[in-house]
Amino acid sequence: MTERTGPGGRSGYKVFRTIGTRWSDNDTYGHMNNVVHYSLFDSAVNGFLIENGVLDIRGGSEIFLVVETGCRYHAEMTFPDVVTAGIRVARLGSSSVRYEIGLFRNEEDIAAAEGFFIHVNVDRMARRPVPFGHAARRVLEPLLV
């Protein structure tokens, strides 16, 4: 078991995306349900990849599959909070990338939740790993920490 670290700050992340919460994100306890955090991670990273021309979800010959995820929850979030997702890359391999994402509530500087997921770049049809191309590396390398 790894030692639990405290939440990180915005300065530890390279790029940011703002995501509004929805009424349906709250659970019966009055806060954002834990599964929503994973959806925010996915939306932040994939939105970044699409906007930067790395991922074509409809016609690209390569896609990204998530093979591992994790999250640590530090503070509650709820609707109608505005969430800012900070993104960084912890590891960039030949066909896989480990993203680390911090979710920041409203204007807070300390993360309410921090997580990671690993994407593998695969051929859309064969579903087998393929190396990242130059365009993907050009977008991902600046996010390395």
Secondary structure as UniProt FT lines:
FT   HELIX           10..12
FT   STRAND          15..20
FT   HELIX           23..25
FT   TURN            28..29
FT   HELIX           34..51
FT   TURN            52..53
FT   TURN            57..59
FT   STRAND          62..73
FT   TURN            79..80
FT   STRAND          82..92
FT   STRAND          96..105
FT   TURN            106..107
FT   STRAND          113..123
FT   TURN            124..126
FT   HELIX           134..140
FT   HELIX           141..143
//
